[in-house]
Amino acid sequence: MVLSMERWKGKVAIVTGASSGIGAAIVKKLVEEGMLVIGLARRLDRMKELEQQLHSSQGKFYPYECDMSIEADILSSFKYVTENIGPIHVLINNAGCISGSTLAEGDTTEWQKLLNVNVLGLCIATREAVKDMKKNNIDGHIIHMNSIAGHTLTDVGGISIYPATKHAVTAMTETLRQEFNKMKLKIKITVLELTIKPVNELL
């Protein structure tokens, strides 16, 4: 079965963690399919380079500097999108970080960073997207990029609180699904789980 992206042409998508890796690849594909894509990440220079690569595509890419561990940054980003580009149809929560320490000997500041990005940042972005979708009566789609560490622990070593944050994403996805059903919203919620590599390959 071939899935068509026709319904999404000209529609607005937000992709977090858009400056490299999977996030940048998602941006590239959505822009090539004709969507208006806002990339949120700290590394604005990298997104500017991606913007140049995509200047002749069907859609358009809007890089926006945002630290997903800071609520004020996230709120400012969503305000920019809704006031300057249009109502949100798709949110892809791709931003995430991993620790290079053990849980038994970990650093509190590092734990807070992972919780702020992997859990709270995702929650805040999702809340703001849902708020805008409801306001504009949009049957949108929210996608959480997760890890198999959100279901089972693998012995890759030195990933500290990371699996706990990914278990949280799994639980939050199901919680959102139940909430959407109770509110009779037609917003789709999807979680995609990726295989985790050894920590030395991720850092």
PABAMAR-222182 format. One record per residue (C-alpha): residue number from 1; residue in three letters; x, y, z. Coordinates in pm, 1 decimal. Layout:
BEGIN
i / aa / xx / yy / zz
NUM / ala / X / Y / Z;
...
//
This chain:
BEGIN
i / aa / xx / yy / zz
1 / met / 0.0 / 0.0 / 0.0;
2 / val / 132.1 / 342.1 / -98.8;
3 / leu / 46.1 / 619.9 / 144.2;
4 / ser / -21.7 / 959.6 / -9.9;
5 / met / 102.2 / 1284.7 / 144.2;
6 / glu / -136.0 / 1487.2 / -71.2;
7 / arg / -362.1 / 1588.0 / 220.3;
8 / trp / -66.5 / 1746.0 / 399.7;
9 / lys / 56.8 / 1971.4 / 119.7;
10 / gly / 63.6 / 2332.4 / 232.8;
11 / lys / -3.1 / 2229.4 / 592.0;
12 / val / 214.8 / 2319.2 / 890.3;
13 / ala / 439.0 / 2069.3 / 1067.9;
14 / ile / 669.1 / 2125.3 / 1364.3;
15 / val / 972.6 / 1900.7 / 1404.3;
16 / thr / 1178.5 / 1920.4 / 1723.3;
17 / gly / 1544.1 / 1825.3 / 1726.2;
18 / ala / 1560.4 / 1929.1 / 1360.9;
19 / ser / 1926.6 / 2025.0 / 1327.4;
20 / ser / 2073.1 / 1680.2 / 1258.7;
21 / gly / 2015.0 / 1307.4 / 1225.9;
22 / ile / 1660.1 / 1174.6 / 1215.0;
23 / gly / 1511.0 / 1519.4 / 1277.2;
24 / ala / 1685.5 / 1672.2 / 975.7;
25 / ala / 1587.1 / 1373.4 / 760.5;
26 / ile / 1222.0 / 1413.0 / 863.4;
27 / val / 1232.2 / 1784.1 / 780.9;
28 / lys / 1381.4 / 1712.3 / 438.3;
29 / lys / 1114.6 / 1457.0 / 349.1;
30 / leu / 820.3 / 1668.7 / 467.9;
31 / val / 942.5 / 1979.8 / 285.6;
32 / glu / 997.1 / 1779.1 / -31.9;
33 / glu / 636.2 / 1658.1 / 1.5;
34 / gly / 511.6 / 2017.3 / 10.9;
35 / met / 463.8 / 2087.8 / 380.7;
36 / leu / 551.9 / 2407.6 / 566.1;
37 / val / 795.2 / 2276.9 / 824.5;
38 / ile / 923.8 / 2459.1 / 1130.3;
39 / gly / 1237.8 / 2307.7 / 1273.7;
40 / leu / 1308.9 / 2362.0 / 1642.0;
41 / ala / 1662.7 / 2308.4 / 1771.3;
42 / arg / 1946.6 / 2487.1 / 1948.3;
43 / arg / 2186.5 / 2471.6 / 1653.1;
44 / leu / 2040.4 / 2735.6 / 1425.6;
45 / asp / 2344.6 / 2735.3 / 1196.3;
46 / arg / 2289.1 / 2372.8 / 1099.4;
47 / met / 1922.5 / 2436.0 / 1027.1;
48 / lys / 2015.1 / 2737.6 / 814.4;
49 / glu / 2234.0 / 2508.3 / 605.7;
50 / leu / 1943.2 / 2267.6 / 566.1;
51 / glu / 1718.6 / 2557.8 / 467.5;
52 / gln / 1954.7 / 2641.1 / 181.0;
53 / gln / 1951.0 / 2279.7 / 63.4;
54 / leu / 1570.4 / 2282.3 / 52.7;
55 / his / 1511.9 / 2622.1 / -107.6;
56 / ser / 1383.7 / 2473.2 / -435.7;
57 / ser / 1154.4 / 2210.0 / -277.4;
58 / gln / 773.6 / 2207.2 / -298.9;
59 / gly / 733.1 / 2312.7 / 60.5;
60 / lys / 925.5 / 2551.4 / 281.7;
61 / phe / 1150.4 / 2514.4 / 584.1;
62 / tyr / 1151.9 / 2765.1 / 868.9;
63 / pro / 1441.7 / 2718.6 / 1114.1;
64 / tyr / 1370.7 / 2849.1 / 1464.2;
65 / glu / 1617.9 / 2842.0 / 1750.2;
66 / cys / 1471.4 / 2665.9 / 2052.3;
67 / asp / 1609.2 / 2485.1 / 2354.8;
68 / met / 1359.5 / 2208.1 / 2426.8;
69 / ser / 1464.8 / 2200.9 / 2793.2;
70 / ile / 1334.7 / 2556.1 / 2845.2;
71 / glu / 957.5 / 2611.0 / 2856.9;
72 / ala / 981.3 / 2978.5 / 2760.9;
73 / asp / 1166.7 / 2881.9 / 2442.1;
74 / ile / 902.3 / 2626.3 / 2349.0;
75 / leu / 615.2 / 2867.1 / 2413.2;
76 / ser / 786.4 / 3138.5 / 2210.7;
77 / ser / 837.5 / 2894.8 / 1922.5;
78 / phe / 474.4 / 2788.4 / 1909.9;
79 / lys / 360.1 / 3149.6 / 1934.5;
80 / tyr / 582.0 / 3236.0 / 1636.6;
81 / val / 438.8 / 2948.0 / 1432.9;
82 / thr / 71.5 / 3017.1 / 1500.8;
83 / glu / 103.9 / 3393.9 / 1450.4;
84 / asn / 328.9 / 3391.4 / 1143.5;
85 / ile / 290.8 / 3065.4 / 953.7;
86 / gly / -43.7 / 2906.4 / 1031.6;
87 / pro / -233.8 / 2653.9 / 1241.8;
88 / ile / -45.9 / 2338.4 / 1336.1;
89 / his / -140.5 / 2012.3 / 1164.0;
90 / val / 152.0 / 1787.5 / 1257.3;
91 / leu / 391.6 / 1774.9 / 1552.4;
92 / ile / 688.1 / 1539.0 / 1550.8;
93 / asn / 851.7 / 1518.7 / 1892.9;
94 / asn / 1196.5 / 1406.6 / 1787.2;
95 / ala / 1423.9 / 1601.6 / 2024.9;
96 / gly / 1598.1 / 1388.1 / 2283.3;
97 / cys / 1924.0 / 1343.9 / 2469.2;
98 / ile / 2108.6 / 1059.8 / 2638.5;
99 / ser / 2343.8 / 1035.6 / 2932.9;
100 / gly / 2692.4 / 890.7 / 2935.6;
101 / ser / 2690.5 / 797.9 / 3304.6;
102 / thr / 2548.6 / 526.0 / 3526.4;
103 / leu / 2233.9 / 561.2 / 3732.3;
104 / ala / 2412.5 / 459.8 / 4051.2;
105 / glu / 2678.0 / 729.1 / 4011.8;
106 / gly / 2493.9 / 982.9 / 3799.2;
107 / asp / 2485.6 / 1359.8 / 3819.9;
108 / thr / 2165.1 / 1537.0 / 3923.8;
109 / thr / 2211.7 / 1814.3 / 3667.4;
110 / glu / 2242.5 / 1553.5 / 3392.3;
111 / trp / 1925.0 / 1379.8 / 3512.2;
112 / gln / 1737.2 / 1710.3 / 3506.9;
113 / lys / 1852.9 / 1776.1 / 3150.6;
114 / leu / 1722.8 / 1439.1 / 3030.1;
115 / leu / 1391.3 / 1481.8 / 3209.8;
116 / asn / 1349.1 / 1836.3 / 3079.8;
117 / val / 1413.9 / 1743.4 / 2715.2;
118 / asn / 1287.4 / 1385.7 / 2685.6;
119 / val / 979.8 / 1419.5 / 2906.0;
120 / leu / 877.5 / 1775.1 / 2996.1;
121 / gly / 977.0 / 1929.6 / 2663.1;
122 / leu / 773.1 / 1666.8 / 2481.3;
123 / cys / 476.1 / 1728.8 / 2714.1;
124 / ile / 486.7 / 2105.6 / 2669.0;
125 / ala / 517.0 / 2085.5 / 2290.2;
126 / thr / 232.6 / 1833.5 / 2272.9;
127 / arg / 9.7 / 2046.2 / 2495.6;
128 / glu / 66.4 / 2354.9 / 2280.5;
129 / ala / 4.4 / 2162.9 / 1957.2;
130 / val / -318.6 / 2009.7 / 2090.1;
131 / lys / -434.5 / 2349.9 / 2211.1;
132 / asp / -390.0 / 2495.8 / 1862.5;
133 / met / -544.3 / 2195.1 / 1686.5;
134 / lys / -853.4 / 2218.3 / 1908.1;
135 / lys / -878.6 / 2594.0 / 1854.9;
136 / asn / -872.1 / 2552.1 / 1477.8;
137 / asn / -1076.6 / 2229.2 / 1465.6;
138 / ile / -789.5 / 2038.6 / 1302.9;
139 / asp / -771.3 / 1659.4 / 1297.5;
140 / gly / -395.6 / 1663.8 / 1326.1;
141 / his / -126.1 / 1408.2 / 1395.2;
142 / ile / 126.2 / 1397.5 / 1680.2;
143 / ile / 422.7 / 1161.7 / 1655.8;
144 / his / 659.4 / 1072.5 / 1939.3;
145 / met / 999.3 / 943.7 / 1830.2;
146 / asn / 1079.2 / 693.1 / 2104.0;
147 / ser / 1321.6 / 407.1 / 2170.5;
148 / ile / 1284.0 / 35.9 / 2238.7;
149 / ala / 1431.7 / 135.7 / 2575.4;
150 / gly / 1079.7 / 261.1 / 2642.6;
151 / his / 964.6 / -101.4 / 2663.4;
152 / thr / 1261.7 / -314.2 / 2755.8;
153 / leu / 1608.5 / -261.5 / 2899.3;
154 / thr / 1905.1 / -356.0 / 2683.4;
155 / asp / 2256.6 / -393.4 / 2817.3;
156 / val / 2422.2 / -108.1 / 2627.8;
157 / gly / 2574.5 / 38.1 / 2944.4;
158 / gly / 2601.4 / 389.1 / 3083.3;
159 / ile / 2259.9 / 524.7 / 2990.8;
160 / ser / 2149.1 / 621.0 / 3339.6;
161 / ile / 1797.8 / 768.2 / 3352.5;
162 / tyr / 1748.0 / 750.1 / 2973.8;
163 / pro / 1534.8 / 428.9 / 2974.3;
164 / ala / 1312.0 / 578.6 / 3243.7;
165 / thr / 1246.6 / 884.7 / 3027.1;
166 / lys / 1157.8 / 660.7 / 2732.2;
167 / his / 925.4 / 448.8 / 2944.1;
168 / ala / 759.9 / 780.1 / 3031.2;
169 / val / 710.0 / 857.0 / 2660.3;
170 / thr / 544.3 / 516.3 / 2612.9;
171 / ala / 308.1 / 581.1 / 2904.0;
172 / met / 234.3 / 936.5 / 2792.6;
173 / thr / 143.0 / 819.7 / 2442.7;
174 / glu / -117.6 / 581.2 / 2580.6;
175 / thr / -243.7 / 845.0 / 2824.0;
176 / leu / -289.4 / 1090.8 / 2536.5;
177 / arg / -472.0 / 829.0 / 2331.0;
178 / gln / -718.7 / 775.6 / 2614.7;
179 / glu / -759.7 / 1149.1 / 2670.2;
180 / phe / -824.5 / 1213.2 / 2299.0;
181 / asn / -1091.1 / 941.7 / 2299.6;
182 / lys / -1261.8 / 1086.6 / 2606.4;
183 / met / -1255.2 / 1437.1 / 2455.3;
184 / lys / -1377.7 / 1292.7 / 2122.6;
185 / leu / -1084.7 / 1447.3 / 1937.7;
186 / lys / -978.7 / 1305.2 / 1603.2;
187 / ile / -614.1 / 1391.9 / 1658.4;
188 / lys / -394.6 / 1090.0 / 1587.7;
189 / ile / -118.6 / 995.5 / 1828.3;
190 / thr / 165.5 / 769.4 / 1712.8;
191 / val / 482.9 / 643.8 / 1876.5;
192 / leu / 778.0 / 520.1 / 1669.8;
193 / glu / 1038.8 / 317.2 / 1853.2;
194 / leu / 1398.7 / 304.5 / 1738.1;
195 / thr / 1671.9 / 60.4 / 1827.3;
196 / ile / 1920.4 / 200.8 / 2075.0;
197 / lys / 2290.1 / 186.5 / 1991.2;
198 / pro / 2573.5 / 140.4 / 2241.7;
199 / val / 2613.8 / 463.0 / 2435.5;
200 / asn / 2963.6 / 531.1 / 2299.1;
201 / glu / 2812.5 / 552.2 / 1951.0;
202 / leu / 2546.1 / 798.0 / 2063.4;
203 / leu / 2756.3 / 1053.2 / 2249.0;
//
